[in-house]
Amino acid sequence: MALAAATVFAAGAPVMAQNNALEDPRWGGTPEDRQENLKRMNFLRDEVTAKNWDDAAGYIRELMNGAPSASSNLYLWGVQVYKGKLSKVTTAEDKARLVDSIMLIYDRRAQYYGSDPNRGTAYILKSKAQDYANLNPMDRPNVRKFFKDAVDAPGAQSDVVLMYFQQLVTDFRGVEISPEELLGEYQRLAPMVENESAEVKDGLTGLLATSGAADCNVLEDLYTKELAANPGDTELLTKAYNLMSMAGCDSPFYISVAEQYYAAAPSSAVAIRLATLFEQQQQYEKALQYLNEMVETETDPAAKANLYVRMAASELGLRHASAAAQAARQAIQLNGNNGYAHMFLAEAYIGGASGCSGFQAQTVFWLAYDALSRARDAFEGDATLIESVNSRMANCRANFPTFEDGFMNVQGYENGKAYTVSCGWVSGSTMIRSR
C-alpha cells in the first residue's frame, strides 16, 4: 500500500513503484483497470488541489466503484470534495443529497478501512457524527443516531461519549427526548467511562446534573411509577438509587428506595448514606441501626472511630447519655486524637449529671472540662472548632462548685487536688476546681 501511495503522491515516482501498484489487485481486476484507476487518482488529486469539485466528484464515484480499497485518501478527499460542492448549492434538496453523499463516503471508508489501527471504525464514525451534526443540526434523530453508532463502535474513546451525551442533553432540553431516555442512556454510558480520568467522569456527571433531568421531583415521579410496576427489579432499583443519590435527594421516597437497595445489595456506602439521612431527620434510632451494622464490619481503626463518634452523637440525640459516653470512649480507644469523640464524651457527662444532685452533680463538670481540654488539643489549628470548644469549656466553668460549696462537702478541699467523681453512671478521676 505504501508503494501505491507513493505513485499517487509523486509525479516522478520510480517505475518499480508504478509496476508494484499495477500488480496490486486493490487498484482493479486487470492491469488495464489498475492503470486507469491510478490515473484517476492522480487526476483526483489535481482537481482537489484546484478545487474543481464537480470534476473531482466524478473521479471519486469512479474510484469508489473500481478501486474502493486502494487508498484511504479517496475517502478523505471525498469528504472534502462534497463539502466543497455543498458550499455552492442553494436548495434544500441539493443540500440533503450532498450530505447523504458525505455520509455514504464515511460508511464506505468504515467498510474498507474500519480495521485501521489508528483511525478505524470508531474514529470514522465519530467524524461522521460530528460532520452530520455540523451539516444538518436540525435533524435531531439522526444526529443522535450517528453519535450513538460512534459510541457503540469497538474502541470508542471517552470524548465521543461526552459528545453524544451533550447531544442528548440538548434534545432533552428541547423536548426531543424524555427524561427516561436521557437517564437510561446515562446509566448505560457511565460504566464506559468508569476507568477514565476524573475530568471525564465529572464531565458526564456534570452534563446530567445541569440537564434538569436529574431533579429529585422528576426522578421521584419517574421511579415511583416504574418501581410500582416492576417490584423486585434489582437493576431498576439500582438505577433509581444511583441517580437519586447523585441528585442529592432526601425525600421519604428516596429513603425507602435506599433501604430497599441496601436490603438487596448491602454495602458500607449505602449504610453510611442511610445513617446520614436519618441523622439529618433526627431519626436517631434508625441511624444507629445502620451505624451498628457498619461498626461490626469496619476494620480500619480511624474509620471505625468515626463510626463510634456518629453513634455517640445519635445516642445524645436520643438523650441516652450513658450509651453516648460508651460509644465516645470506644472511639477514643481507637483514635485518642479524635476531637469529636472527646467533645461528645463531655456532652455525655453533662447529660449524666442528672443522675445525682447538688455538689456531686457539679463535680461532673470537672470531668466534662477535662474531656473538652483534650478535644481542644485535638482540634489544634482549627480556629472555628477551638472557638466552639472554648465556649463549652466556659459553660462548664460556670457550673463548677464554689470554693465554699466544695469546702463544705470535701474534707481538705483544695484547688488542683485529685478527686474521684461518682455520680450515677458517671465516674472518673479529675482534679478540684472552683468557679
C-alpha positions as CSV (number, residue, x, y, z in Angstrom):
1,M,0.0,0.0,0.0
2,A,2.9,2.4,0.7
3,L,4.2,1.9,-2.8
4,A,0.8,2.6,-4.3
5,A,0.6,5.7,-2.2
6,A,4.0,6.8,-3.5
7,T,2.7,6.5,-7.0
8,V,-0.3,8.7,-6.2
9,F,1.6,11.5,-4.5
10,A,4.7,11.7,-6.6
11,A,4.5,12.6,-10.2
12,G,8.0,11.4,-10.7
13,A,7.6,8.0,-8.9
14,P,10.1,5.3,-9.8
15,V,9.0,2.8,-12.4
16,M,9.3,0.0,-9.8
17,A,6.6,1.7,-7.6
18,Q,4.4,2.1,-10.6
19,N,4.9,-1.6,-11.5
20,N,4.1,-2.7,-8.0
21,A,0.9,-0.7,-8.0
22,L,-0.1,-2.2,-11.3
23,E,0.2,-5.6,-9.7
24,D,-1.9,-4.7,-6.6
25,P,-5.4,-6.1,-7.1
26,R,-6.8,-3.3,-4.9
27,W,-6.4,-1.0,-7.8
28,G,-8.5,-3.1,-10.2
29,G,-9.1,-6.6,-11.6
30,T,-6.9,-6.3,-14.6
31,P,-3.6,-4.4,-15.4
32,E,-5.6,-2.1,-17.6
33,D,-8.1,-1.3,-14.9
34,R,-5.4,-0.7,-12.4
35,Q,-3.6,1.7,-14.8
36,E,-6.9,3.6,-15.4
37,N,-7.6,3.9,-11.6
38,L,-4.1,5.1,-10.9
39,K,-4.6,7.8,-13.5
40,R,-7.9,8.7,-11.9
41,M,-6.3,9.0,-8.5
42,N,-3.7,11.4,-9.9
43,F,-6.4,13.4,-11.7
44,L,-8.5,13.5,-8.5
45,R,-5.5,14.9,-6.6
46,D,-5.1,17.6,-9.1
47,E,-8.8,18.5,-9.1
48,V,-8.9,18.7,-5.3
49,T,-5.8,21.0,-5.3
50,A,-7.6,23.2,-7.9
51,K,-10.9,23.0,-6.0
52,N,-12.7,21.8,-9.1
53,W,-15.3,20.0,-7.0
54,D,-17.6,18.8,-9.8
55,D,-14.8,17.1,-11.8
56,A,-13.3,15.7,-8.6
57,A,-16.6,14.2,-7.7
58,G,-16.7,12.3,-11.0
59,Y,-13.3,10.7,-10.2
60,I,-14.5,9.8,-6.7
61,R,-17.5,8.0,-8.0
62,E,-15.4,6.1,-10.5
63,L,-12.8,5.1,-7.9
64,M,-15.3,4.1,-5.3
65,N,-16.7,1.7,-7.8
66,G,-13.4,0.5,-9.3
67,A,-10.9,0.7,-6.5
68,P,-12.6,1.3,-3.2
69,S,-9.9,-0.2,-1.0
70,A,-6.8,1.1,-2.8
71,S,-6.2,4.3,-0.8
72,S,-7.8,5.9,2.2
73,N,-7.1,9.3,0.6
74,L,-10.1,8.6,-1.7
75,Y,-12.4,9.0,1.3
76,L,-10.5,11.9,2.9
77,W,-10.6,13.8,-0.4
78,G,-14.2,12.6,-0.9
79,V,-15.5,14.4,2.2
80,Q,-13.5,17.5,1.2
81,V,-14.9,17.5,-2.3
82,Y,-18.6,17.1,-1.3
83,K,-18.2,19.7,1.4
84,G,-16.9,22.0,-1.4
85,K,-19.9,21.2,-3.5
86,L,-22.2,21.7,-0.6
87,S,-20.9,25.3,-0.1
88,K,-22.2,26.2,-3.6
89,V,-25.8,24.7,-3.5
90,T,-28.8,26.8,-2.6
91,T,-31.8,24.4,-2.5
92,A,-32.7,22.1,0.4
93,E,-32.9,19.1,-1.9
94,D,-29.4,19.6,-3.2
95,K,-28.1,20.1,0.2
96,A,-29.7,16.9,1.5
97,R,-28.4,14.9,-1.5
98,L,-24.8,16.1,-0.9
99,V,-25.0,15.5,2.9
100,D,-26.2,11.9,2.1
101,S,-23.2,11.5,-0.2
102,I,-20.8,12.6,2.6
103,M,-22.4,10.1,4.9
104,L,-22.1,7.3,2.3
105,I,-18.4,8.2,1.9
106,Y,-17.9,7.7,5.7
107,D,-19.8,4.4,5.5
108,R,-17.6,3.1,2.7
109,R,-14.5,4.2,4.5
110,A,-15.6,2.3,7.5
111,Q,-16.3,-0.7,5.3
112,Y,-12.8,-0.8,3.8
113,Y,-10.7,0.9,6.5
114,G,-12.5,0.0,9.7
115,S,-9.7,-2.2,10.8
116,D,-7.1,0.6,10.6
117,P,-5.2,0.5,14.0
118,N,-5.2,4.3,14.4
119,R,-8.2,5.6,12.5
120,G,-10.6,2.6,12.3
121,T,-14.3,2.3,12.7
122,A,-14.6,4.2,16.0
123,Y,-12.6,7.2,14.6
124,I,-14.5,7.2,11.3
125,L,-18.0,7.0,12.9
126,K,-17.1,9.8,15.3
127,S,-16.0,12.0,12.4
128,K,-19.2,11.1,10.6
129,A,-21.3,12.1,13.6
130,Q,-19.5,15.3,14.1
131,D,-19.9,16.3,10.4
132,Y,-23.6,15.4,10.3
133,A,-24.2,17.5,13.5
134,N,-22.5,20.4,11.8
135,L,-24.0,20.0,8.4
136,N,-27.6,19.1,9.4
137,P,-28.0,20.1,13.0
138,M,-31.8,20.3,12.8
139,D,-32.2,16.5,12.1
140,R,-32.0,15.6,15.7
141,P,-32.9,11.9,15.4
142,N,-30.1,11.2,13.0
143,V,-27.6,13.4,15.0
144,R,-28.4,11.2,18.0
145,K,-28.2,8.0,15.9
146,F,-24.9,8.7,14.4
147,F,-23.3,9.7,17.7
148,K,-24.8,6.5,19.3
149,D,-23.3,4.4,16.5
150,A,-19.9,6.1,17.2
151,V,-20.2,5.4,21.0
152,D,-21.1,1.8,20.4
153,A,-18.2,1.1,18.0
154,P,-15.4,-1.1,19.4
155,G,-12.6,1.1,20.6
156,A,-14.7,4.3,21.0
157,Q,-12.9,6.9,23.1
158,S,-14.3,8.8,26.0
159,D,-14.6,12.1,24.1
160,V,-17.3,10.7,21.9
161,V,-19.2,9.5,24.9
162,L,-19.3,13.1,26.2
163,M,-20.2,14.4,22.7
164,Y,-23.1,12.0,22.4
165,F,-24.4,12.8,25.9
166,Q,-24.2,16.5,25.2
167,Q,-26.4,15.9,22.2
168,L,-28.9,14.0,24.4
169,V,-28.9,16.8,26.9
170,T,-29.6,19.3,24.2
171,D,-32.5,17.2,22.9
172,F,-33.9,16.7,26.4
173,R,-34.0,20.5,26.9
174,G,-35.6,20.8,23.5
175,V,-38.2,18.3,24.5
176,E,-37.0,15.9,21.8
177,I,-36.4,13.1,24.2
178,S,-38.0,12.1,27.5
179,P,-36.3,12.1,30.9
180,E,-36.5,8.3,30.8
181,E,-34.4,8.1,27.6
182,L,-31.8,10.6,28.9
183,L,-31.5,8.9,32.3
184,G,-31.4,5.4,30.7
185,E,-28.5,6.4,28.4
186,Y,-26.6,8.0,31.3
187,Q,-26.8,4.7,33.1
188,R,-25.6,2.9,30.1
189,L,-22.7,5.3,29.4
190,A,-21.4,5.8,32.9
191,P,-19.7,2.4,33.1
192,M,-18.0,3.2,29.8
193,V,-16.0,6.0,31.5
194,E,-15.6,4.4,34.9
195,N,-11.9,3.9,34.3
196,E,-11.3,7.2,32.7
197,S,-9.9,10.4,34.4
198,A,-11.9,12.3,37.0
199,E,-12.3,15.1,34.4
200,V,-14.1,12.7,32.0
201,K,-16.3,11.2,34.7
202,D,-17.1,14.5,36.2
203,G,-17.9,15.8,32.7
204,L,-20.5,13.2,32.2
205,T,-22.0,13.6,35.6
206,G,-21.9,17.4,35.2
207,L,-23.9,17.2,32.0
208,L,-26.6,15.2,33.7
209,A,-26.6,17.4,36.7
210,T,-27.2,20.6,34.7
211,S,-29.6,19.0,32.3
212,G,-32.6,19.3,34.6
213,A,-33.4,15.6,34.3
214,A,-31.6,14.8,37.5
215,D,-34.1,16.7,39.5
216,C,-35.5,14.9,42.6
217,N,-39.1,15.7,41.7
218,V,-38.6,14.4,38.2
219,L,-36.8,11.3,39.4
220,E,-39.3,10.6,42.1
221,D,-42.2,10.8,39.7
222,L,-40.5,8.5,37.2
223,Y,-39.3,5.8,39.7
224,T,-42.5,5.8,41.8
225,K,-44.3,4.6,38.7
226,E,-41.6,2.3,37.5
227,L,-40.8,0.6,40.8
228,A,-44.5,0.1,41.5
229,A,-44.9,-1.6,38.1
230,N,-41.7,-3.7,38.5
231,P,-41.4,-4.8,42.1
232,G,-38.3,-6.8,42.8
233,D,-36.4,-5.4,39.8
234,T,-32.9,-5.0,41.3
235,E,-31.5,-3.4,38.2
236,L,-34.2,-0.7,38.2
237,L,-33.8,-0.3,41.9
238,T,-30.0,0.3,41.4
239,K,-30.7,2.9,38.7
240,A,-33.2,4.7,40.9
241,Y,-30.8,4.7,43.9
242,N,-27.8,5.9,42.0
243,L,-29.5,8.7,40.2
244,M,-31.4,10.0,43.2
245,S,-28.2,9.8,45.3
246,M,-26.4,11.8,42.6
247,A,-29.2,14.4,42.7
248,G,-28.9,14.7,46.4
249,C,-32.5,13.6,47.1
250,D,-33.6,13.2,50.7
251,S,-37.3,12.6,50.5
252,P,-39.2,9.7,52.2
253,F,-39.5,8.0,48.9
254,Y,-35.7,8.2,48.3
255,I,-35.0,6.8,51.8
256,S,-37.4,4.0,51.0
257,V,-35.6,3.3,47.8
258,A,-32.2,3.4,49.6
259,E,-33.4,0.9,52.3
260,Q,-34.7,-1.4,49.6
261,Y,-31.5,-1.2,47.7
262,Y,-29.5,-1.8,50.9
263,A,-31.6,-4.9,51.6
264,A,-30.9,-6.2,48.1
265,A,-27.2,-5.3,47.9
266,P,-25.8,-4.3,51.4
267,S,-22.7,-2.1,51.2
268,S,-20.9,0.3,53.5
269,A,-21.5,3.3,51.2
270,V,-25.3,2.8,51.3
271,A,-25.3,2.2,55.0
272,I,-23.4,5.4,55.6
273,R,-25.8,7.3,53.3
274,L,-28.8,6.0,55.2
275,A,-27.3,6.8,58.5
276,T,-26.6,10.3,57.4
277,L,-30.2,10.8,56.1
278,F,-31.7,9.5,59.4
279,E,-29.3,11.7,61.4
280,Q,-30.4,14.7,59.4
281,Q,-34.0,13.9,60.0
282,Q,-33.2,13.3,63.7
283,Q,-34.4,9.7,63.4
284,Y,-31.5,8.6,65.6
285,E,-32.7,5.0,66.3
286,K,-32.8,4.3,62.5
287,A,-29.4,6.0,62.1
288,L,-28.0,3.8,64.9
289,Q,-29.3,0.7,63.2
290,Y,-27.1,1.3,60.2
291,L,-24.1,2.6,62.2
292,N,-24.2,-0.6,64.3
293,E,-24.1,-2.7,61.2
294,M,-21.2,-0.7,59.8
295,V,-19.1,-0.8,63.0
296,E,-19.3,-4.6,63.1
297,T,-17.7,-4.9,59.8
298,E,-15.3,-1.9,59.6
299,T,-11.6,-2.9,60.1
300,D,-9.8,0.5,59.7
301,P,-9.3,1.9,63.2
302,A,-9.7,5.6,62.2
303,A,-12.9,4.8,60.2
304,K,-14.3,2.7,63.0
305,A,-13.6,5.5,65.5
306,N,-15.6,7.9,63.3
307,L,-18.5,5.5,63.3
308,Y,-18.4,5.4,67.1
309,V,-18.4,9.2,67.1
310,R,-21.5,9.2,65.0
311,M,-23.1,6.6,67.2
312,A,-22.3,8.9,70.2
313,A,-24.0,11.8,68.5
314,S,-27.1,9.8,67.8
315,E,-27.3,8.5,71.3
316,L,-27.0,12.1,72.5
317,G,-29.9,12.9,70.2
318,L,-31.9,10.2,71.9
319,R,-30.8,11.5,75.3
320,H,-29.0,8.3,76.1
321,A,-26.1,9.9,77.8
322,S,-24.6,6.6,79.2
323,A,-24.7,4.9,75.8
324,A,-23.2,8.1,74.2
325,A,-20.3,8.0,76.6
326,Q,-19.7,4.4,75.9
327,A,-19.5,5.0,72.2
328,A,-17.3,8.0,72.6
329,R,-14.9,6.0,74.8
330,Q,-14.7,3.3,72.2
331,A,-13.8,5.9,69.6
332,I,-11.1,7.3,71.9
333,Q,-9.6,3.8,72.4
334,L,-9.3,3.5,68.6
335,N,-8.1,7.1,68.0
336,G,-7.2,9.2,71.0
337,N,-6.7,12.2,68.8
338,N,-10.3,12.3,67.6
339,G,-11.5,15.6,69.0
340,Y,-15.2,14.9,68.3
341,A,-15.0,11.8,70.5
342,H,-13.7,13.9,73.4
343,M,-16.3,16.6,72.8
344,F,-19.2,14.1,72.7
345,L,-17.9,12.4,75.8
346,A,-18.0,15.8,77.6
347,E,-21.6,16.3,76.4
348,A,-22.5,12.8,77.6
349,Y,-21.0,13.6,81.1
350,I,-23.1,16.7,81.3
351,G,-26.2,14.8,80.4
352,G,-25.3,12.3,83.1
353,A,-25.1,14.9,85.8
354,S,-28.9,14.5,86.3
355,G,-28.0,11.1,87.9
356,C,-27.2,13.0,91.1
357,S,-27.7,16.4,92.7
358,G,-26.0,19.2,94.4
359,F,-22.3,19.2,94.8
360,Q,-21.9,15.8,93.2
361,A,-23.7,16.9,90.1
362,Q,-21.4,19.9,89.9
363,T,-18.3,17.7,90.0
364,V,-19.3,16.1,86.8
365,F,-18.5,19.3,85.0
366,W,-14.8,18.8,86.0
367,L,-14.8,15.6,84.0
368,A,-16.5,17.3,81.1
369,Y,-14.0,20.1,81.3
370,D,-11.1,17.6,81.1
371,A,-12.7,16.0,78.0
372,L,-13.1,19.3,76.3
373,S,-9.5,20.2,77.0
374,R,-8.4,17.1,75.2
375,A,-10.8,18.0,72.4
376,R,-9.3,21.4,72.1
377,D,-5.8,19.9,71.8
378,A,-7.0,17.6,69.1
379,F,-8.5,20.5,67.2
380,E,-5.3,22.5,67.2
381,G,-5.1,24.7,64.1
382,D,-8.9,24.8,63.5
383,A,-10.0,28.2,64.9
384,T,-13.7,27.6,64.4
385,L,-13.7,24.3,66.3
386,I,-11.5,25.7,69.1
387,E,-13.8,28.6,69.5
388,S,-16.8,26.2,69.9
389,V,-14.9,24.1,72.4
390,N,-13.8,27.2,74.4
391,S,-17.4,28.2,74.6
392,R,-18.4,24.8,76.0
393,M,-15.5,25.0,78.5
394,A,-16.7,28.4,79.7
395,N,-20.2,26.8,80.3
396,C,-18.5,24.1,82.3
397,R,-16.6,26.6,84.4
398,A,-19.9,28.4,85.1
399,N,-21.2,25.1,86.6
400,F,-18.2,24.4,88.8
401,P,-18.9,24.4,92.6
402,T,-17.9,27.5,94.5
403,F,-15.0,27.1,96.9
404,E,-17.4,27.4,99.8
405,D,-19.6,24.6,98.5
406,G,-16.5,22.4,98.0
407,F,-15.2,23.2,101.4
408,M,-18.5,22.1,102.9
409,N,-18.6,18.8,101.0
410,V,-15.0,17.6,100.8
411,Q,-12.6,17.3,103.7
412,G,-9.3,19.0,102.8
413,Y,-10.9,20.6,99.7
414,E,-8.2,22.4,97.7
415,N,-8.0,23.5,94.1
416,G,-5.7,21.3,92.0
417,K,-6.1,18.3,94.3
418,A,-7.0,14.9,92.9
419,Y,-10.7,13.9,93.1
420,T,-12.7,10.9,92.0
421,V,-16.2,11.8,90.6
422,S,-19.0,9.4,91.4
423,C,-22.5,10.5,90.1
424,G,-24.7,7.7,88.9
425,W,-23.0,6.0,85.9
426,V,-20.6,9.0,85.6
427,S,-17.3,8.3,87.3
428,G,-13.6,9.2,86.8
429,S,-10.5,10.8,88.1
430,T,-10.1,14.6,87.8
431,M,-8.9,17.5,90.0
432,I,-10.7,20.0,92.1
433,R,-11.6,23.4,90.5
434,S,-13.7,26.2,91.8
435,R,-15.6,28.9,89.9
